[in-house]
Amino acid sequence: MEYLVTMTTHVPDGTPEQAVDDVRAREAARSRELAAAGHLRRLWRPPPRPKAQANPTLQPGEWRSLGLFAAADAGQLEQVLASMPLRVWRTDEVTPLAPHPNDPALPPGNTGTEFLTTFTIAVPEGTPARTVDDTEAREARRAKELAGQGHLLRLWRLPGPSRALGLWNAGSPAELQAMLRSLPLDPWMTVETTPLSRHPSDPATIIA
């Protein structure tokens, strides 16, 4: 099973810089081990959260990462996360991911920027079932086309009704938005987009 983990690290005030560097070096080494074992699949750096959100922008001594992990169950995932040296300063928010029938399961792209998109679908009340089925069939075909072009990399089901998570590769936010608008389900969807930066311990970089 796969999980998306939001990892927020807060280094205690007064911690010597050498101690921070040592823990981060051991974290990078452990990340390589977990990637080789198949537990850590991807790592990214997301942008800071806006101050208007419930979780404010990160403070000095804090940083945030997103990780895609694989584990047999939540118990094994906790063992994996607990084995990472930065866990002593870190809080983890875990989101379980379920398989999606349109997931292309592609490797990371070599160019462009990666984005995560959270889709929430609300079919208008009274829409005929045949219309829904036809739109979903066209959505699957369009997803396959975008995957063939190297833009749609992964797709998962999220907890809750009619929610999905997508991993995309695009040259710019505008290009991504154009692709999202081309999806047949677009009129019924609300989308939250998160641009991603490469993490130095991302298995896509450290394992070749």
C-alpha positions in Angstrom: 0.0 0.0 0.0 1.2 3.5 -0.7 1.0 6.6 1.6 1.6 10.3 1.2 3.4 11.7 4.2 3.6 15.3 5.1 6.7 15.7 7.2 7.3 18.9 9.2 10.6 19.2 11.1 11.2 21.7 13.9 14.7 22.0 15.2 14.7 23.0 18.9 16.1 26.4 19.7 19.7 26.3 20.7 20.6 23.1 18.8 24.2 23.3 17.6 24.5 23.6 13.8 26.9 20.6 13.8 24.2 18.5 15.5 21.7 19.5 12.8 24.1 18.7 10.0 24.9 15.3 11.6 21.2 14.3 11.9 20.5 15.5 8.3 23.4 13.4 7.0 22.1 10.4 8.8 18.6 11.1 7.5 20.0 11.1 3.9 21.8 7.8 4.5 18.6 6.3 5.9 16.6 7.6 3.0 18.9 5.7 0.6 18.4 2.5 2.6 14.6 2.9 2.6 14.6 3.6 -1.1 16.7 0.5 -1.8 14.3 -1.5 0.3 11.3 -0.2 -1.7 9.7 1.8 1.2 10.6 5.3 0.1 9.5 6.0 -3.4 9.7 9.8 -3.8 10.5 12.9 -1.8 9.6 16.5 -2.6 9.8 19.9 -1.1 6.4 21.7 -1.3 6.0 25.5 -1.1 5.4 27.2 2.2 1.7 27.3 3.3 0.1 30.7 3.1 -0.3 32.5 6.4 -4.0 32.5 5.9 -4.2 28.8 6.2 -4.7 27.0 9.6 -1.0 25.9 9.5 1.0 29.1 9.0 4.2 29.6 7.1 7.1 27.7 8.5 9.2 29.4 11.2 13.0 29.6 11.3 14.4 26.2 12.1 11.4 24.5 10.4 11.1 22.8 7.1 8.6 20.6 5.4 8.8 17.6 3.0 6.4 15.4 1.2 7.2 11.7 0.9 5.6 8.8 -1.1 6.1 5.7 1.0 5.1 2.0 0.5 4.4 -0.4 3.3 2.3 -3.5 4.0 0.1 -1.6 6.4 0.0 1.4 8.8 2.0 -0.4 11.4 4.9 -1.1 9.1 4.8 2.5 7.8 5.1 3.7 11.4 8.2 1.5 11.9 9.7 3.0 8.7 9.0 6.6 9.7 10.3 6.0 13.3 13.5 4.7 11.9 14.4 8.0 10.2 16.8 10.1 12.3 14.9 13.4 11.8 11.8 11.8 13.4 13.1 13.1 16.8 12.3 16.7 15.6 9.5 15.8 13.2 5.7 15.4 13.0 4.2 13.3 10.3 0.8 13.6 8.7 -0.1 10.3 6.9 -2.6 10.0 4.0 -3.4 6.5 2.8 -3.6 6.1 -1.0 -5.7 3.5 -2.8 -5.2 2.3 -6.4 -6.9 4.3 -9.1 -8.1 2.5 -12.3 -6.6 5.3 -14.4 -3.2 5.3 -12.7 -0.5 5.0 -15.4 2.3 4.3 -12.9 4.9 6.2 -14.9 8.5 7.0 -13.6 9.4 10.6 -12.9 9.8 13.0 -15.8 13.3 14.2 -16.7 12.2 17.8 -17.6 9.6 20.2 -16.3 8.1 20.6 -12.9 6.1 18.1 -10.9 2.8 19.0 -9.4 0.3 17.3 -7.0 -3.3 17.8 -7.7 -6.2 16.9 -5.3 -9.4 16.4 -7.2 -12.9 16.4 -5.6 -15.7 15.4 -7.9 -19.3 16.5 -7.4 -21.7 15.2 -10.0 -24.7 17.6 -10.4 -27.9 16.2 -8.9 -30.1 14.7 -11.5 -27.4 13.8 -14.0 -28.3 10.6 -15.9 -26.3 7.6 -15.0 -25.5 7.1 -18.7 -24.0 10.6 -18.9 -21.8 9.9 -15.8 -20.6 6.6 -17.3 -19.8 8.3 -20.7 -17.9 11.1 -19.0 -15.9 8.7 -16.9 -15.0 6.6 -20.0 -13.9 9.8 -21.8 -11.9 10.8 -18.7 -10.1 7.4 -18.7 -9.2 7.9 -22.4 -7.9 11.4 -21.8 -5.9 10.3 -18.8 -4.3 7.7 -21.0 -3.4 10.3 -23.6 -1.8 12.6 -21.0 0.1 9.7 -19.6 1.3 8.8 -23.1 2.6 12.4 -23.4 4.5 12.0 -20.1 2.3 14.5 -18.2 0.2 12.3 -16.0 2.6 10.2 -13.9 0.5 8.7 -11.1 -3.1 8.7 -9.9 -4.5 7.5 -6.6 -7.8 7.4 -4.8 -7.9 9.5 -1.6 -10.0 8.8 1.5 -13.5 10.2 1.3 -16.1 10.1 -1.5 -15.0 11.0 -5.1 -11.5 12.3 -4.2 -8.3 11.6 -6.1 -4.6 12.6 -6.0 -2.6 13.1 -9.2 1.1 13.5 -9.8 1.9 15.5 -13.0 4.8 16.8 -15.0 4.4 20.1 -16.8 6.5 22.9 -18.2 4.7 25.5 -16.3 1.6 26.1 -14.1 -0.2 27.4 -17.1 0.5 24.3 -19.1 -0.8 22.2 -16.2 -4.0 24.2 -15.9 -4.7 23.8 -19.7 -4.3 20.0 -19.3 -6.6 19.9 -16.3 -9.3 21.9 -18.2 -9.1 19.4 -21.0 -10.3 16.6 -18.6 -13.9 15.6 -19.4 -14.6 15.6 -15.6 -13.4 19.2 -15.3 -16.9 20.8 -15.1 -17.6 18.6 -12.0 -14.3 19.0 -10.3 -12.6 21.3 -7.8 -8.8 21.1 -7.9 -6.1 22.0 -5.4 -2.6 22.2 -7.0 0.7 22.0 -5.2 3.9 22.7 -7.1 6.8 20.5 -6.1 10.6 21.1 -5.9 13.1 18.2 -6.1 14.4 17.0 -2.7 18.1 16.1 -2.5 17.2 12.7 -1.1 14.5 11.9 -3.7 15.0 8.3 -4.8 14.4 9.5 -8.4 17.7 11.3 -8.0 19.7 9.1 -5.7 18.9 5.7 -7.4 19.8 5.4 -11.0 
